[in-house]
Structure formats: C-alpha cells, structure tokens
Amino acid sequence: MSSQEETNGKPVIRDLRRIDPTTGQVRDSGQGGSAQPGSRGPSKPRGKHAASKPGGASFGAAGPAGPGARPGQARPGTDRAGADRAGADRADEAARAAAGLQAAEQQLAERTADLQRVTAEYANYRKRVERDRAAVREQAVANVLYGLVPVLDDIGRAREHEELVGGFKSVAESLEAAVTKLGLQSFGEDGEPFDPNVHEALMHSYSPDVTEPTCVKILQPGYRVGERILRPARVEVAEPGEAEAPDEPGDEPGDAGGAHHQPSGSGDAPGRQETSADDE
C-alpha cells in the first residue's frame, strides 16, 4: 500500500472497468481507474444487460461501426440505401396517384359527356312531343271548324237578306262567338290585292281604276285557323285595262238597218233560217 492508503486507514477500491460508465467510451489499456475512498470494491453488474465482456461493450448495445464511432450510430452506407428505398417508394406512390387521378378525370369527362347527351336527347324529345301534340290538336279543331263553314255561309246570306232575327239570330251569334274562340278567322275584303294563295277567282274583268290584279268583290269570305287555310276567299278579280263593252245586235259591219244575219251553208240545212228585220 502507498503512504496515502496507510494514512487514511481505509480500503481503496480501484475502477478497472474498460468501459467508462459515465461516457460509454472504451478506456485505454494503461489507464487505471481512480481509487475511491470508502468504496467497498468493484461493483458487480446487475441485470443480464449490464454484463460486459473483456474488450467489448455490454450485451444488447450495438458495437461501433468503425473507428471512432459511437454506440447506436448507424453506418453511412445503410442510411443512404434506406433513403434511396424510401425515395423510390415515394416516387412509386406519386406515380400511382397521378395515374389514378388521370383515370378518374377521364372517367368523369366520359360520364359528363353521357349526361349532357342524354339531357339534350330528352329536351329534344320533349319539344317534339309538345309540337306533335299541338299539331294534333290544331288538326282536330280544323276538322271540326271545316264542317261548320257551310253553316257560317248560310248565316252570312241570311244576314245579308235581313232574315237573321229572333231566336235564330241569338243562335247564330253564339255559334260565331264559339268558332272565333276556337281560333277561326274570316278574311277577304273588297279592294285588297289578289293573292292566289288565299283567293280563288270566280270572275274576271278589266278596270282602269286598278293598277294591279285586285279583288273588287268578295263573293264568299275565306276562313283560316292559325296559318292553316280552311277555305280560300272566292272573289271577283279586276286587272288594269280598258273595260270591254258588251256586244250589241247590229254593231257588226255590213249589217243594214240593224239586221242580224246568220250565214247559211251551200245547202239548206234543217233548223237554219235566214232572218232579217224586213221579214217581220
């Protein structure tokens, strides 16, 4: 023992462990543990993980990866490989997500186009049905009103002769109001230009008072329902020109005393006689 150990009179315990329990570093082989007065001796490791081997670290602790490496520090090559794998996995996930998003957008565009097409077809179908329904209704009304046109003509003639009186007058007015409510319209007035689409010429003449073919007299009014013509107006038409004078007996040249002669053939034909004013 040294003089210090003898002076104190207490046992001296030296720490000969190769692993410094405070820093975890391996001690040099020539470095001895410092003596701690009052210590009873080298402390025994407690627990299975605290046991150590000569020249090594305790069980369960990762050994140094290289010179100067600390316990628990991973190797640089391992970290780089793990980072590369993680980057590759993230890239694959991003690519799959982009492909899924593109497929979803394409499917959405297809479904939107289908919906728009179906909507347009339904709108066209509804318009076509409404148009057909209106055409059928107009045709049915026109057929009924066409059968009443002769009755309206009789009422008009009775009104012209002032025979529309009493109860017959009330019935006639009610009938005219009913057909007017259904859309029946009469047309045709004296002096309007002649239109072959809505007028039917029954008589023709020339007049210096007109500058174009004109309806000078309405013989029977026309009737229409909307744009459908049930019956054209029957009219007398006059065209610009000099009025023709009617032929009178004795106006032909060669007749004397106003006598009218009918020429006979070479032979006497039965039923033909030559007459003159002197024979009377």
Backbone as CSV, one residue per row, in Angstrom:
resi,resn,N_x,N_y,N_z,CA_x,CA_y,CA_z,C_x,C_y,C_z
1,MET,0.829,-1.189,0.000,0.000,0.000,0.000,0.869,1.247,0.000
2,SER,0.333,2.300,-0.557,1.031,3.580,-0.564,0.894,4.247,0.786
3,SER,1.587,5.298,0.883,1.535,6.035,2.146,0.170,6.665,2.351
4,GLN,-0.465,7.040,1.290,-1.800,7.647,1.424,-2.798,6.638,1.921
5,GLU,-2.708,5.391,1.407,-3.612,4.353,1.838,-3.354,4.014,3.309
6,GLU,-2.134,4.010,3.668,-1.847,3.691,5.060,-2.261,4.816,5.980
7,THR,-2.149,6.053,5.546,-2.504,7.182,6.398,-3.985,7.226,6.654
8,ASN,-4.782,6.991,5.621,-6.243,7.053,5.787,-6.742,5.883,6.619
9,GLY,-6.151,4.774,6.413,-6.583,3.604,7.163,-7.860,2.996,6.636
10,LYS,-8.258,3.350,5.466,-9.473,2.801,4.854,-9.102,2.039,3.592
11,PRO,-9.928,1.051,3.194,-9.619,0.293,1.962,-9.811,1.170,0.728
12,VAL,-8.977,0.969,-0.261,-9.011,1.732,-1.518,-9.523,0.814,-2.623
13,ILE,-10.544,1.269,-3.364,-11.128,0.476,-4.461,-10.797,1.182,-5.769
14,ARG,-10.254,0.435,-6.693,-9.882,0.972,-8.000,-10.905,0.478,-9.053
15,ASP,-11.309,1.353,-9.969,-12.248,1.012,-11.052,-11.445,0.545,-12.248
16,LEU,-11.456,-0.763,-12.453,-10.698,-1.346,-13.550,-11.571,-1.669,-14.779
17,ARG,-12.743,-1.158,-14.810,-13.615,-1.455,-15.969,-13.087,-0.738,-17.216
18,ARG,-13.131,-1.425,-18.363,-12.627,-0.863,-19.605,-13.623,0.118,-20.235
19,ILE,-14.896,0.000,-19.902,-15.915,0.904,-20.434,-16.247,1.912,-19.358
20,ASP,-16.055,3.138,-19.660,-16.384,4.201,-18.724,-17.900,4.260,-18.573
21,PRO,-18.417,4.026,-17.355,-19.875,4.035,-17.202,-20.485,5.413,-17.403
22,THR,-19.712,6.452,-17.346,-20.267,7.801,-17.497,-20.344,8.212,-18.954
23,THR,-19.266,8.044,-19.704,-19.215,8.478,-21.112,-19.517,7.362,-22.081
24,GLY,-19.370,6.098,-21.665,-19.593,4.970,-22.558,-18.437,4.715,-23.486
25,GLN,-17.305,5.376,-23.314,-16.151,5.200,-24.182,-15.236,4.103,-23.604
26,VAL,-14.473,3.524,-24.529,-13.505,2.480,-24.114,-12.249,3.165,-23.565
27,ARG,-11.865,2.726,-22.411,-10.689,3.318,-21.779,-9.428,2.715,-22.351
28,ASP,-8.352,3.495,-22.262,-7.059,2.971,-22.721,-6.605,1.855,-21.784
29,SER,-5.737,0.985,-22.357,-5.309,-0.170,-21.557,-4.410,0.248,-20.405
30,GLY,-3.659,1.330,-20.540,-2.765,1.754,-19.471,-3.421,2.658,-18.460
31,GLN,-4.669,3.022,-18.715,-5.334,3.952,-17.800,-5.990,3.159,-16.697
32,GLY,-5.700,3.430,-15.549,-6.273,2.741,-14.402,-7.383,3.539,-13.802
33,GLY,-8.214,2.852,-13.149,-9.315,3.542,-12.506,-8.846,4.269,-11.267
34,SER,-9.433,5.309,-10.979,-9.055,6.096,-9.797,-9.617,5.448,-8.553
35,ALA,-8.908,5.574,-7.539,-9.342,4.974,-6.275,-10.346,5.869,-5.625
36,GLN,-11.334,5.260,-5.081,-12.386,5.990,-4.395,-12.400,5.555,-2.935
37,PRO,-12.012,6.469,-2.076,-12.001,6.087,-0.658,-13.405,5.784,-0.185
38,GLY,-13.486,4.825,0.623,-14.776,4.445,1.208,-15.549,3.482,0.375
39,SER,-15.056,3.180,-0.819,-15.763,2.207,-1.652,-15.438,0.822,-1.184
40,ARG,-16.319,-0.081,-1.321,-16.154,-1.431,-0.836,-15.492,-2.337,-1.845
41,GLY,-15.431,-1.956,-3.078,-14.816,-2.804,-4.091,-15.536,-2.627,-5.397
42,PRO,-15.039,-3.304,-6.351,-15.666,-3.210,-7.674,-17.117,-3.646,-7.592
43,SER,-17.984,-2.773,-8.125,-19.420,-3.096,-8.100,-19.718,-4.119,-9.172
44,LYS,-20.530,-5.075,-8.812,-20.910,-6.135,-9.746,-22.066,-5.644,-10.614
45,PRO,-22.027,-5.992,-11.843,-23.119,-5.580,-12.737,-24.413,-6.260,-12.346
46,ARG,-25.477,-5.519,-12.388,-26.804,-6.026,-12.085,-27.623,-6.133,-13.360
47,GLY,-28.296,-7.189,-13.475,-29.123,-7.416,-14.668,-28.339,-8.067,-15.771
48,LYS,-29.082,-8.761,-16.640,-28.411,-9.503,-17.694,-27.849,-8.595,-18.773
49,HIS,-28.437,-7.394,-18.908,-27.945,-6.497,-19.956,-26.778,-5.671,-19.487
50,ALA,-26.478,-5.725,-18.236,-25.363,-4.918,-17.732,-24.049,-5.646,-17.766
51,ALA,-24.009,-6.945,-18.021,-22.765,-7.700,-18.045,-21.966,-7.331,-19.262
52,SER,-20.690,-7.331,-19.100,-19.799,-6.943,-20.195,-18.722,-7.983,-20.354
53,LYS,-18.204,-8.024,-21.553,-17.130,-8.932,-21.867,-15.826,-8.151,-21.939
54,PRO,-14.759,-8.822,-21.726,-13.484,-8.123,-21.848,-13.271,-7.662,-23.276
55,GLY,-12.982,-6.397,-23.419,-12.701,-5.860,-24.748,-13.944,-5.576,-25.549
56,GLY,-15.125,-5.655,-25.002,-16.350,-5.407,-25.760,-17.313,-4.600,-24.950
57,ALA,-18.460,-4.230,-25.579,-19.496,-3.453,-24.906,-20.452,-4.387,-24.227
58,SER,-21.365,-3.845,-23.510,-22.355,-4.653,-22.781,-23.294,-5.303,-23.760
59,PHE,-23.923,-6.404,-23.276,-24.870,-7.123,-24.130,-26.036,-6.222,-24.464
60,GLY,-26.495,-6.337,-25.696,-27.651,-5.548,-26.138,-27.260,-4.226,-26.733
61,ALA,-26.038,-3.762,-26.592,-25.607,-2.490,-27.166,-24.946,-2.753,-28.490
62,ALA,-25.224,-1.909,-29.460,-24.657,-2.093,-30.785,-23.192,-1.725,-30.750
63,GLY,-22.349,-2.543,-31.381,-20.928,-2.301,-31.422,-20.606,-1.152,-32.347
64,PRO,-19.464,-0.577,-32.197,-19.060,0.547,-33.038,-18.927,0.109,-34.478
65,ALA,-19.462,0.963,-35.395,-19.420,0.626,-36.810,-18.047,0.855,-37.399
66,GLY,-17.226,1.577,-36.736,-15.897,1.843,-37.271,-15.073,2.564,-36.223
67,PRO,-13.902,2.922,-36.625,-13.051,3.637,-35.665,-13.649,4.977,-35.299
68,GLY,-13.781,5.215,-34.053,-14.312,6.479,-33.570,-15.808,6.577,-33.576
69,ALA,-16.506,5.487,-33.928,-17.970,5.532,-33.962,-18.525,5.334,-32.582
70,ARG,-19.642,5.942,-32.323,-20.291,5.839,-31.033,-21.329,4.724,-31.052
71,PRO,-21.620,4.196,-29.860,-22.637,3.142,-29.809,-23.986,3.714,-30.243
72,GLY,-24.742,2.944,-31.038,-26.066,3.351,-31.510,-26.018,4.147,-32.787
73,GLN,-24.806,4.490,-33.316,-24.722,5.262,-34.543,-24.752,4.317,-35.723
74,ALA,-25.669,4.593,-36.719,-25.814,3.716,-37.882,-24.698,3.969,-38.872
75,ARG,-24.508,3.006,-39.781,-23.482,3.130,-40.798,-23.944,4.068,-41.916
76,PRO,-23.020,4.840,-42.487,-23.408,5.770,-43.565,-23.989,5.054,-44.768
77,GLY,-23.466,3.915,-45.162,-23.984,3.178,-46.319,-25.407,2.691,-46.101
78,THR,-25.693,2.259,-44.896,-27.046,1.779,-44.590,-28.053,2.911,-44.648
79,ASP,-27.684,4.079,-44.111,-28.593,5.230,-44.164,-28.866,5.660,-45.595
80,ARG,-27.835,5.656,-46.440,-28.017,6.074,-47.826,-28.914,5.098,-48.579
81,ALA,-28.753,3.812,-48.363,-29.584,2.815,-49.036,-31.033,2.925,-48.590
82,GLY,-31.228,3.145,-47.261,-32.594,3.307,-46.763,-33.263,4.548,-47.329
83,ALA,-32.480,5.635,-47.442,-33.044,6.860,-48.007,-33.405,6.659,-49.467
84,ASP,-32.559,5.914,-50.216,-32.873,5.649,-51.626,-34.145,4.814,-51.768
85,ARG,-34.292,3.800,-50.924,-35.500,2.955,-50.987,-36.733,3.776,-50.630
86,ALA,-36.607,4.636,-49.597,-37.746,5.468,-49.223,-38.116,6.434,-50.349
87,GLY,-37.095,7.017,-51.021,-37.369,7.917,-52.140,-38.035,7.189,-53.293
88,ALA,-37.569,5.967,-53.576,-38.169,5.187,-54.652,-39.618,4.835,-54.331
89,ASP,-39.868,4.475,-53.070,-41.251,4.154,-52.678,-42.159,5.376,-52.818
90,ARG,-41.652,6.520,-52.398,-42.467,7.736,-52.539,-42.722,8.075,-54.000
91,ALA,-41.711,7.871,-54.868,-41.895,8.135,-56.295,-42.944,7.193,-56.897
92,ASP,-42.887,5.908,-56.491,-43.878,4.949,-56.984,-45.286,5.331,-56.523
93,GLU,-45.405,5.717,-55.271,-46.721,6.129,-54.780,-47.234,7.364,-55.518
94,ALA,-46.341,8.326,-55.794,-46.749,9.521,-56.533,-47.181,9.174,-57.954
95,ALA,-46.447,8.239,-58.602,-46.812,7.834,-59.957,-48.174,7.127,-59.974
96,ARG,-48.390,6.240,-58.995,-49.684,5.555,-58.923,-50.815,6.546,-58.662
97,ALA,-50.567,7.525,-57.779,-51.592,8.532,-57.501,-51.901,9.362,-58.742
98,ALA,-50.864,9.738,-59.520,-51.083,10.522,-60.736,-51.863,9.717,-61.777
99,ALA,-51.519,8.420,-61.912,-52.249,7.574,-62.859,-53.704,7.414,-62.448
100,GLY,-53.937,7.229,-61.134,-55.315,7.116,-60.664,-56.107,8.391,-60.883
101,LEU,-55.438,9.545,-60.659,-56.117,10.833,-60.876,-56.446,11.037,-62.344
102,GLN,-55.540,10.670,-63.236,-55.803,10.801,-64.669,-56.955,9.905,-65.108
103,ALA,-56.994,8.675,-64.608,-58.095,7.773,-64.944,-59.428,8.293,-64.424
104,ALA,-59.403,8.861,-63.205,-60.640,9.418,-62.644,-61.127,10.617,-63.457
105,GLU,-60.186,11.482,-63.885,-60.583,12.630,-64.701,-61.149,12.185,-66.044
106,GLN,-60.558,11.174,-66.670,-61.082,10.673,-67.937,-62.475,10.074,-67.770
107,GLN,-62.664,9.303,-66.699,-63.981,8.737,-66.439,-65.016,9.822,-66.158
108,LEU,-64.592,10.863,-65.428,-65.508,11.977,-65.156,-65.912,12.681,-66.448
109,ALA,-64.954,12.887,-67.362,-65.276,13.528,-68.640,-66.244,12.678,-69.455
110,GLU,-66.049,11.351,-69.453,-66.955,10.473,-70.195,-68.357,10.503,-69.600
111,ARG,-68.449,10.440,-68.283,-69.782,10.473,-67.642,-70.464,11.827,-67.869
112,THR,-69.675,12.910,-67.848,-70.265,14.229,-68.103,-70.794,14.323,-69.530
113,ALA,-70.030,13.803,-70.494,-70.488,13.815,-71.888,-71.749,12.974,-72.053
114,ASP,-71.806,11.809,-71.404,-73.014,10.974,-71.479,-74.220,11.690,-70.889
115,LEU,-74.003,12.358,-69.759,-75.111,13.086,-69.130,-75.598,14.222,-70.014
116,GLN,-74.682,14.957,-70.608,-75.081,16.046,-71.498,-75.830,15.521,-72.715
117,ARG,-75.385,14.396,-73.271,-76.070,13.826,-74.431,-77.470,13.364,-74.072
118,VAL,-77.612,12.709,-72.926,-78.940,12.245,-72.507,-79.861,13.432,-72.227
119,THR,-79.313,14.481,-71.605,-80.120,15.679,-71.335,-80.597,16.327,-72.624
120,ALA,-79.704,16.423,-73.620,-80.087,17.019,-74.907,-81.135,16.162,-75.617
121,GLU,-80.980,14.838,-75.576,-81.961,13.961,-76.207,-83.324,14.084,-75.532
122,TYR,-83.330,14.182,-74.215,-84.611,14.321,-73.516,-85.271,15.656,-73.846
123,ALA,-84.464,16.729,-73.923,-85.037,18.037,-74.262,-85.628,18.014,-75.673
124,ASN,-84.917,17.398,-76.624,-85.449,17.310,-77.988,-86.706,16.459,-78.037
125,TYR,-86.725,15.364,-77.284,-87.910,14.513,-77.253,-89.111,15.259,-76.683
126,ARG,-88.882,16.034,-75.617,-89.990,16.776,-75.021,-90.523,17.834,-75.979
127,LYS,-89.636,18.539,-76.681,-90.080,19.527,-77.653,-90.850,18.868,-78.789
128,ARG,-90.362,17.716,-79.255,-91.044,17.028,-80.352,-92.426,16.563,-79.929
129,VAL,-92.550,16.057,-78.704,-93.860,15.607,-78.217,-94.821,16.789,-78.091
130,GLU,-94.335,17.895,-77.549,-95.197,19.074,-77.432,-95.625,19.589,-78.799
131,ARG,-94.697,19.588,-79.772,-95.042,20.041,-81.112,-96.056,19.113,-81.769
132,ASP,-95.876,17.805,-81.610,-96.838,16.852,-82.180,-98.202,16.980,-81.512
133,ARG,-98.200,17.197,-80.200,-99.481,17.344,-79.503,-100.220,18.597,-79.994
134,ALA,-99.476,19.692,-80.190,-100.110,20.915,-80.686,-100.621,20.725,-82.113
135,ALA,-99.851,20.001,-82.944,-100.289,19.767,-84.322,-101.547,18.912,-84.364
136,VAL,-101.609,17.893,-83.516,-102.805,17.036,-83.481,-104.016,17.836,-83.015
137,ARG,-103.833,18.670,-82.006,-104.954,19.489,-81.524,-105.423,20.458,-82.604
138,GLU,-104.475,21.098,-83.296,-104.850,22.046,-84.345,-105.566,21.343,-85.485
139,GLN,-105.115,20.137,-85.835,-105.766,19.388,-86.907,-107.189,18.999,-86.517
140,ALA,-107.379,18.584,-85.275,-108.719,18.203,-84.823,-109.668,19.401,-84.825
141,VAL,-109.177,20.540,-84.331,-110.014,21.747,-84.322,-110.329,22.181,-85.751
142,ALA,-109.340,22.088,-86.635,-109.562,22.487,-88.025,-110.602,21.597,-88.692
143,ASN,-110.582,20.318,-88.403,-111.566,19.410,-88.998,-112.983,19.768,-88.535
144,VAL,-113.134,20.092,-87.258,-114.462,20.460,-86.747,-114.931,21.778,-87.368
145,LEU,-114.042,22.760,-87.427,-114.437,24.060,-87.968,-114.701,24.001,-89.467
146,TYR,-113.999,23.129,-90.161,-114.234,22.995,-91.603,-115.651,22.491,-91.872
147,GLY,-116.167,21.647,-91.007,-117.541,21.193,-91.164,-118.568,22.271,-90.866
148,LEU,-118.195,23.317,-90.133,-119.124,24.400,-89.806,-119.074,25.551,-90.798
149,VAL,-118.156,25.511,-91.759,-118.058,26.607,-92.730,-119.337,26.779,-93.537
150,PRO,-119.961,25.726,-94.070,-121.234,25.927,-94.795,-122.309,26.557,-93.920
151,VAL,-122.359,26.211,-92.641,-123.342,26.811,-91.742,-123.073,28.306,-91.608
152,LEU,-121.815,28.691,-91.515,-121.483,30.113,-91.430,-121.852,30.841,-92.715
153,ASP,-121.706,30.169,-93.866,-122.135,30.784,-95.126,-123.639,31.040,-95.128
154,ASP,-124.409,30.097,-94.639,-125.861,30.296,-94.570,-126.220,31.447,-93.637
155,ILE,-125.515,31.547,-92.533,-125.774,32.652,-91.609,-125.439,33.975,-92.267
156,GLY,-124.338,34.022,-93.028,-123.987,35.263,-93.712,-125.010,35.670,-94.746
157,ARG,-125.522,34.721,-95.522,-126.549,35.052,-96.512,-127.841,35.510,-95.838
158,ALA,-128.205,34.869,-94.723,-129.406,35.305,-94.005,-129.235,36.712,-93.449
159,ARG,-128.018,37.045,-93.030,-127.789,38.400,-92.527,-127.884,39.422,-93.667
160,GLU,-127.396,39.066,-94.855,-127.490,39.986,-95.985,-128.939,40.257,-96.382
161,HIS,-129.796,39.276,-96.265,-131.213,39.439,-96.636,-132.079,39.854,-95.439
162,GLU,-131.415,40.206,-94.354,-132.113,40.680,-93.158,-133.127,39.653,-92.638
163,GLU,-132.738,38.399,-92.709,-133.578,37.335,-92.201,-133.067,36.785,-90.872
164,LEU,-132.009,37.358,-90.384,-131.414,36.892,-89.141,-132.082,37.630,-87.987
165,VAL,-133.190,37.135,-87.540,-133.985,37.782,-86.487,-134.420,36.738,-85.484
166,GLY,-134.847,37.213,-84.330,-135.420,36.347,-83.315,-134.405,35.399,-82.705
167,GLY,-134.910,34.208,-82.387,-134.051,33.204,-81.764,-132.951,32.720,-82.677
168,PHE,-133.217,32.683,-83.989,-132.177,32.268,-84.932,-130.972,33.204,-84.872
169,LYS,-131.222,34.496,-84.638,-130.130,35.463,-84.529,-129.266,35.167,-83.309
170,SER,-129.892,34.837,-82.172,-129.120,34.517,-80.956,-128.270,33.271,-81.151
171,VAL,-128.842,32.240,-81.796,-128.081,31.007,-82.049,-126.905,31.284,-82.978
172,ALA,-127.144,32.083,-84.017,-126.082,32.394,-84.967,-124.945,33.154,-84.295
173,GLU,-125.288,34.132,-83.479,-124.246,34.896,-82.794,-123.466,34.027,-81.818
174,SER,-124.147,33.118,-81.123,-123.448,32.214,-80.201,-122.502,31.285,-80.961
175,LEU,-122.950,30.790,-82.111,-122.094,29.920,-82.905,-120.871,30.667,-83.421
176,GLU,-121.060,31.875,-83.904,-119.924,32.661,-84.389,-118.944,32.979,-83.262
177,ALA,-119.462,33.268,-82.067,-118.567,33.529,-80.935,-117.783,32.277,-80.559
178,ALA,-118.421,31.111,-80.634,-117.741,29.867,-80.267,-116.625,29.532,-81.251
179,VAL,-116.902,29.647,-82.549,-115.864,29.317,-83.529,-114.734,30.345,-83.503
180,THR,-115.056,31.597,-83.181,-113.997,32.603,-83.048,-113.098,32.290,-81.864
181,LYS,-113.679,31.793,-80.784,-112.896,31.420,-79.612,-111.972,30.249,-79.916
182,LEU,-112.373,29.363,-80.808,-111.538,28.228,-81.204,-110.441,28.618,-82.182
183,GLY,-110.425,29.884,-82.619,-109.351,30.351,-83.495,-109.732,30.530,-84.937
184,LEU,-111.008,30.410,-85.283,-111.435,30.595,-86.663,-111.459,32.080,-87.003
185,GLN,-110.866,32.430,-88.143,-110.808,33.815,-88.591,-111.295,33.881,-90.040
186,SER,-112.099,34.856,-90.325,-112.545,35.088,-91.702,-111.691,36.180,-92.330
187,PHE,-111.455,36.095,-93.624,-110.637,37.091,-94.316,-111.225,37.300,-95.707
188,GLY,-110.835,38.419,-96.295,-111.307,38.787,-97.614,-112.102,40.081,-97.565
189,GLU,-111.583,41.129,-98.177,-112.251,42.423,-98.217,-112.158,42.997,-99.625
190,ASP,-113.130,43.779,-99.973,-113.132,44.420,-101.283,-111.967,45.403,-101.393
191,GLY,-111.272,45.345,-102.535,-110.180,46.270,-102.798,-108.811,45.776,-102.413
192,GLU,-108.680,44.604,-101.806,-107.353,44.115,-101.441,-106.699,43.431,-102.644
193,PRO,-105.371,43.452,-102.737,-104.689,42.811,-103.870,-104.999,41.322,-103.940
194,PHE,-105.045,40.825,-105.150,-105.351,39.407,-105.364,-104.126,38.566,-105.039
195,ASP,-104.323,37.572,-104.199,-103.261,36.630,-103.820,-103.758,35.228,-104.115
196,PRO,-103.155,34.548,-105.072,-103.662,33.211,-105.420,-103.525,32.193,-104.293
197,ASN,-102.713,32.490,-103.273,-102.562,31.560,-102.160,-103.768,31.576,-101.226
198,VAL,-104.474,32.709,-101.176,-105.596,32.825,-100.250,-106.893,33.207,-100.950
199,HIS,-106.816,33.483,-102.255,-108.007,33.899,-103.002,-108.286,32.903,-104.126
200,GLU,-109.534,32.748,-104.408,-109.975,31.918,-105.532,-110.837,32.795,-106.456
201,ALA,-110.348,33.033,-107.673,-111.030,33.931,-108.604,-112.154,33.174,-109.306
202,LEU,-113.369,33.660,-109.116,-114.531,33.088,-109.797,-114.964,33.934,-110.991
203,MET,-114.618,35.217,-110.997,-114.974,36.115,-112.086,-113.771,37.002,-112.394
204,HIS,-113.691,37.417,-113.661,-112.548,38.212,-114.101,-113.044,39.348,-114.978
205,SER,-112.420,40.533,-114.828,-112.780,41.691,-115.626,-111.594,42.645,-115.677
206,TYR,-111.737,43.717,-116.489,-110.716,44.746,-116.602,-111.302,46.070,-116.110
207,SER,-110.443,46.859,-115.492,-110.914,48.139,-114.964,-109.772,49.141,-114.997
208,PRO,-110.053,50.380,-115.447,-108.986,51.402,-115.437,-108.727,51.970,-114.049
209,ASP,-109.513,51.573,-113.073,-109.362,52.127,-111.726,-108.354,51.367,-110.875
210,VAL,-107.818,50.267,-111.363,-106.879,49.454,-110.578,-105.535,49.454,-111.283
211,THR,-104.493,49.295,-110.512,-103.121,49.242,-111.048,-102.514,47.848,-110.960
212,GLU,-103.217,46.925,-110.346,-102.748,45.553,-110.207,-103.966,44.655,-110.058
213,PRO,-103.799,43.363,-110.202,-104.959,42.484,-110.002,-105.546,42.692,-108.606
214,THR,-106.810,43.044,-108.559,-107.451,43.454,-107.315,-108.768,42.707,-107.151
215,CYS,-109.070,42.379,-105.890,-110.351,41.755,-105.576,-111.396,42.868,-105.459
216,VAL,-112.197,43.026,-106.514,-113.188,44.108,-106.496,-114.459,43.688,-105.770
217,LYS,-114.674,42.399,-105.601,-115.878,41.949,-104.909,-115.617,40.600,-104.250
218,ILE,-116.016,40.475,-102.981,-115.877,39.218,-102.244,-117.194,38.452,-102.370
219,LEU,-117.146,37.347,-103.070,-118.355,36.555,-103.244,-118.604,35.658,-102.029
220,GLN,-117.560,35.065,-101.479,-117.640,34.273,-100.255,-116.375,34.517,-99.443
221,PRO,-116.504,34.804,-98.163,-115.291,35.047,-97.361,-114.490,33.762,-97.176
222,GLY,-113.203,33.947,-96.936,-112.342,32.803,-96.640,-112.195,32.609,-95.135
223,TYR,-111.752,31.403,-94.751,-111.592,31.075,-93.326,-110.239,30.402,-93.126
224,ARG,-109.625,30.752,-92.016,-108.333,30.160,-91.639,-108.308,29.900,-90.139
225,VAL,-107.444,28.945,-89.743,-107.151,28.652,-88.331,-105.642,28.732,-88.165
226,GLY,-105.197,29.801,-87.537,-103.758,30.000,-87.448,-103.192,30.273,-88.828
227,GLU,-102.249,29.430,-89.271,-101.687,29.536,-90.607,-102.335,28.559,-91.578
228,ARG,-103.277,27.784,-91.141,-103.937,26.795,-91.991,-105.157,27.432,-92.663
229,ILE,-105.210,27.335,-93.994,-106.329,27.865,-94.759,-107.389,26.776,-94.884
230,LEU,-108.570,27.037,-94.283,-109.666,26.079,-94.413,-110.369,26.224,-95.762
231,ARG,-110.577,27.455,-96.179,-111.182,27.703,-97.481,-110.715,29.061,-97.988
232,PRO,-110.248,29.154,-99.238,-109.838,30.457,-99.769,-111.050,31.336,-100.024
233,ALA,-110.807,32.627,-100.012,-111.886,33.580,-100.290,-112.199,33.552,-101.787
234,ARG,-113.476,33.471,-102.123,-113.923,33.433,-103.517,-114.286,34.850,-103.925
235,VAL,-113.595,35.342,-104.970,-113.664,36.770,-105.280,-113.844,36.974,-106.779
236,GLU,-114.154,38.239,-107.115,-114.147,38.721,-108.497,-112.910,39.582,-108.663
237,VAL,-112.108,39.267,-109.672,-110.818,39.918,-109.867,-110.896,40.854,-111.053
238,ALA,-110.317,42.038,-110.911,-110.215,43.006,-111.993,-108.751,43.337,-112.222
239,GLU,-108.361,43.410,-113.497,-106.998,43.744,-113.881,-106.973,45.106,-114.556
240,PRO,-105.815,45.781,-114.556,-105.742,47.097,-115.224,-106.010,46.969,-116.714
241,GLY,-106.775,47.882,-117.266,-107.096,47.881,-118.696,-108.426,48.549,-118.941
242,GLU,-108.737,48.715,-120.235,-109.994,49.319,-120.614,-111.109,48.292,-120.466
243,ALA,-112.204,48.760,-119.956,-113.345,47.866,-119.783,-113.919,47.497,-121.141
244,GLU,-114.251,46.250,-121.361,-114.815,45.777,-122.615,-116.304,46.064,-122.645
245,ALA,-116.779,46.683,-123.763,-118.209,46.950,-123.925,-118.914,45.683,-124.365
246,PRO,-120.084,45.414,-123.863,-120.798,44.207,-124.266,-121.237,44.289,-125.721
247,ASP,-121.252,43.158,-126.388,-121.667,43.095,-127.800,-123.166,43.338,-127.916
248,GLU,-123.582,44.213,-128.886,-124.987,44.509,-129.118,-125.364,44.118,-130.550
249,PRO,-126.594,43.738,-130.793,-127.002,43.387,-132.171,-126.916,44.591,-133.083
250,GLY,-126.475,44.400,-134.318,-126.388,45.458,-135.314,-125.103,46.213,-135.286
251,ASP,-124.129,45.853,-134.411,-122.862,46.561,-134.355,-121.863,46.018,-135.356
252,GLU,-122.124,44.857,-135.923,-121.159,44.274,-136.840,-121.206,45.019,-138.168
253,PRO,-120.094,45.251,-138.804,-120.074,45.948,-140.092,-120.750,45.107,-141.179
254,GLY,-121.476,45.800,-142.130,-122.144,45.104,-143.226,-123.598,44.858,-142.969
255,ASP,-124.043,45.061,-141.716,-125.449,44.859,-141.407,-126.198,46.153,-141.699
256,ALA,-127.274,46.097,-142.380,-128.061,47.284,-142.728,-129.319,47.300,-141.917
257,GLY,-129.665,48.483,-141.468,-130.893,48.643,-140.705,-130.896,47.877,-139.430
258,GLY,-129.689,47.587,-138.954,-129.582,46.863,-137.698,-129.989,45.421,-137.813
259,ALA,-130.029,44.887,-139.040,-130.417,43.488,-139.214,-129.259,42.600,-138.879
260,HIS,-129.522,41.445,-138.289,-128.515,40.447,-137.918,-128.758,39.218,-138.790
261,HIS,-127.766,38.833,-139.516,-127.887,37.715,-140.458,-127.045,36.564,-139.955
262,GLN,-127.534,35.407,-140.103,-126.789,34.192,-139.802,-126.473,33.523,-141.119
263,PRO,-125.254,33.444,-141.477,-124.887,32.836,-142.760,-125.266,31.375,-142.778
264,SER,-125.740,30.965,-144.006,-126.121,29.567,-144.187,-125.106,28.890,-145.059
265,GLY,-125.143,27.646,-145.070,-124.195,26.899,-145.862,-124.643,26.811,-147.313
266,SER,-123.940,26.006,-148.110,-124.277,25.850,-149.526,-125.619,25.194,-149.710
267,GLY,-125.957,24.277,-148.847,-127.241,23.608,-148.916,-128.121,24.075,-147.792
268,ASP,-129.407,23.901,-147.985,-130.303,24.290,-146.908,-130.220,23.254,-145.813
269,ALA,-129.742,23.675,-144.690,-129.641,22.757,-143.553,-130.871,22.923,-142.703
270,PRO,-131.404,21.818,-142.182,-132.590,21.934,-141.347,-132.261,22.700,-140.069
271,GLY,-133.181,23.540,-139.692,-133.004,24.307,-138.470,-132.300,25.601,-138.663
272,ARG,-131.826,25.912,-139.843,-131.141,27.164,-140.118,-132.015,27.995,-141.042
273,GLN,-132.316,29.177,-140.675,-133.137,30.105,-141.446,-132.465,31.446,-141.456
274,GLU,-132.667,32.164,-142.575,-132.102,33.495,-142.707,-133.180,34.483,-142.329
275,THR,-132.886,35.293,-141.349,-133.842,36.251,-140.835,-133.354,37.665,-141.023
276,SER,-134.286,38.583,-141.099,-133.936,39.980,-141.228,-135.033,40.805,-140.591
277,ALA,-134.756,42.093,-140.485,-135.757,42.968,-139.865,-136.946,43.187,-140.792
278,ASP,-136.776,43.045,-142.179,-137.881,43.287,-143.106,-138.898,42.154,-143.092
279,ASP,-138.470,40.934,-142.600,-139.385,39.817,-142.621,-140.451,39.936,-141.578
280,GLU,-140.192,40.727,-140.613,-141.189,40.859,-139.565,-142.253,41.811,-140.040
